[in-house]
Amino acid sequence: MIGFWLDEHRFALELPAVERIVRIVEITPLPNAPAIMMGAINVEGRVIPAINLRARLGLRQRAVTLNDLIILARTPKRVLALVVDAVEDLHQRQSGQVQTATSIFPNLPYLKGIAKLNDGLVLINDLASFLSLDEEKELDTALAGAVSPR
């Protein structure tokens, strides 16, 4: 797993979902994108949508700073840019250290599980559930408009 922080909240992603971590770059607003999107970034010629992770997880909003990082992570349908405060080293875990999120919080969206580490708990995000079908369609339309020749 790779851990990351949003304020005092600690989260993680399964390592196979993480493409790489980059320093913050300019995020260009995308007209007609779902409200959850911050915009898009250009990574080596690829247009990658940037999700407002704080809004998606119901956390306090704040402006992006030059110290923020971007995790490029793969969902089943696309790569997303996730703006985070900080990133932690990989965590080795054993299967017994992770509980499914539904076993503790049955109606908690966007979480795959909760890992027990030596220094506390970490919430493991479920990237497959980050965007609803309607948001996926809106995003496809917004991206098509943003990258089509004019």
ABEGO torsion letter per residue (X at the ends): XBBBBBEABBBBBBAAABABBBBBBBBBBBBGBBAABAEBBBBGGBBBBBBBAAAAAGBBBBBBBAABBBBBBBBAABBBBBBBABBBBBBBBBAAABBBAAAABAABBGBABBBBBAAEBBBBBBAAAABBAAAAAAAAAAAAAAABBX
